[in-house]
Every structure is written in C-alpha cells, then in structure tokens.
C-alpha cells in the first residue's frame, strides 16, 4: 500500500526559444534545461513548490494558468503565444514493504501552441515573430517524433529546441505518452486539419516500454544495515557463548592485544611454537598486519646495515694494507737488490726475472748501441709504434678460401644441395601418385558398396564371406 506520498510541481512556458517561469508574476532571465547523471531532465533555477493538499496543488495549477501569455488574432481571440509545460512530481513510499524503497513518478501536462498560417491569422510585429518561433519548434518536435518512429535511427535530435529537450524523457524515454490532437472541422481549415492528423499518425508509431522508477533512499538504507549488523553481532555472541567460545574477539584489537599477538607471531617465525590458534577472522587480519610490520622492520634494518658497515670496512682494508706492507719489509727475499750484507753496505744483488720492465722503442743515438752491434751481440727486440694493419673482412677471407683450398668442400656442398632438390621433387611426385591411387581406391569402395546395396547384401557380411572364400581357395 503506497500512502506516504509527496507531490511537487513546476510550470514553465517556452516563448521565442526561451524557457520562462510561469509561477511568478515577474519574468526575468532564461532558464537552462540540463540532464542529470541518471538521464532525467531538470530545469536549472526553477523552483518546485510542494502541494501538501489538493487545494494547494490546484492553487499552484491555476496560478500558472493565470500567468500564461495569450494574444488575439483574426482566427482566435485567446491564442496562446507559447508552449506551456506543467509537471507534477510524485514521490511514494510503502508502509508494508521496506521503507527505504521509493517510487518516483513524473507527469507532464503539455499545451502546445497551435500551428499558424500567417496569411490567415494576419499576424505582424511581435505576433509574427512569435508565430515563426512556434512553427519552427513544432517542426523540430515533428522531426523528433519521426526519428523515434524509425527503429534504425541512431541519433534523435532532442537538442534542436527547448521544447524537445524538455520532453526528452517523456517522448522516447521510460514513459507512456498520450497525445490529444485538436482539429477544426471546416472546409477552410482543411489543410491545417490534415497536417495535424498526419502528425498524430506519426506519433502513433512511437512505442516505448515503461517500467516503475524504484530507488533506494541511501540514508534509510544505511540505518537498515546498521540495525542488521547489530542484530547479527548479538546473534553471533550468543552462538559463541553456547559453543564455549566466549573469548573470541570480533572488534578491532587494542594496542595491548596487538603487542601480544605480535609476540606470538615472532615466536612462530623463530620456531618456538609450531602453530598459532586462529579463533576468528579478525585475528587473521591482525596477524597479517603483524607479518607486514615485521617484514617492513626487517627490510629497513637490512637497508641501513651496509651504510653503517662501510667506514669499518674501509678502515679494515687500510689496516690490512699496512700489515701487508710491514710483513713485506720484515721478511725480505734473499738475493734481492738493496740487501744489507753484514754491515758492509747495500749489496747490488740479482734482480728477479719477472721484475724486468717492458722495453720501449729504441731511441737512435743512445750510447752503447754501436758497441753491442760491433761485438756481435744479439739485436734488441724492436717494437713497432706505427698504425696496426686493419684486420681483413671475414667474408672476403672466406670467399678467397673457398676459391683456393675450400673448392673441394664447396663443390661437395653444391652437389648435396642439388641431390636434396631432386629428392624433394621425387617425393612430391610420389605423394601425387599416392593420393591419386587413394582416390581410386575410395571410388572403387564406393562403387562396390553401391552394387552390394543394389543386391540387398550386407557389406560387412559380404566382406567376411569373400575373406572366408579366399582363405578356402588358398588352402
């Protein structure tokens, strides 16, 4: 039973492509028609008074009707010079079902200004301008109706005028639309009557599937969920008490409880305990939090450890070098240069064989070179200081080798390639022959099956019969 209802109303008129307030005596400014997130059309800046009673609702309706803009021309003494839209919003709540469910309804009462022939009405000045805008807006409305009647149209031109934009969710949306066409049954108005009936016929082709707009009040829904959570917690506490699990913790842990659980996790990681008794899902969450905290602490410690150990490592290396140098000076090798010989001074000694420095290019004019050459001594090794020769290209060297020493291998390789091509060609020919033989065998089997079917014999039985006969003849 839907009894708790709230009714709100708005009224506007569209004149010269502009939307104006109808429930106020003083008209100022142009209203903007927008579309909200749910696709509902709203008029920005337009108030929606609430009608608490039937009397208040009728008062709002008659107030809007009084403020309508009308004028007189040759055909009508009270011609409306604008399109009027009177909208009623109804918000209903159920007393039987859940109170958070709300049904939103909207009723558009639209009075379209009539299409006018300027030659017949004799309008001029302001009325001529108004008649032009009225006819254009009705043309745009007819274009929208034609597009809605064509199921293959992807785009509907709702935004061509204020009227079609305002009636967007009442023409092709979640709605039921009823159109009342007014005609003048006289011979002189035959053209206007035919035009109106054609428009009504096009309107009949528009079909929509309407459904109830049910929304859930978020505030009431939150209160409902809070009550359900409270009831479930009480039921769970009663169940734990009956099952002997009175120490189960479902709420968030206090700092002392977190420290106690962290100590248990630390003991588990160090191997002091083999398992941790899990009593609730909250304990699982808190345990994972402890694991993450311990991991982050260990990671921070490992990142800071090399920075603190770096100076000590450097000092140890210097100490090791000093100790190595001291050890080297304390134990000189026998026979080396600089050895002290019983206080008689420093002996020349014999230099080790691996201590000879690399020889550089001999400079001309050094003393002693001519003597060594004159005595027949072996010449010193010369080191070439000029630019080294560039290594030859691998491809060039390989081509030269194939032309000389590798000619035999190249010929054998080419011969093997030719034989491989021939074998492939032969294999292809053999496959073609095998496929043709296979097709011949399949065709022979089909002909045999047809002949056996014509004779009324079972193919399997016939094959067994011929196989037995063949074995009998062979034996």
Protein Blocks (a to p, Z undefined) as FASTA:
>chain_A
ZZbccddddddddeehiacdfkbfbdgdjddddddfkopacdehiacdddfbfklmmmmm
mmmmmmpccdddfkbmbbcfbdcddddddddddfklcfkbccddddddddddddddfkln
opghjlmmmmmmmmmmmmmmmmmmmmmmpmkbmbdcfklpmklmmmmmmmmmccdddddd
dddddfklmmmmmmmmmmmmmmmmpccdddddddddfklmmmmmmmmmmmmmmmmmmmmm
mnopakbcfbdcdfklmmmmmmmmmmmmnopafbdcdfbfklmmmmmmmmmmmmmmmmmm
mmmmmmmmmmmmmmmmmmmmmmmmmmmmmmccehiahiaeehiaccebjadfklpccddd
ddehiahklmmmmnopacdddddfbdcdddddfklmmmmmmmmmmmmmmmmmmmmmmmmm
mmmmmmmmmmmmmmmmmmmmmmmmmmmmmmmmmnopafklmmmmmmmmmmmmmZZ
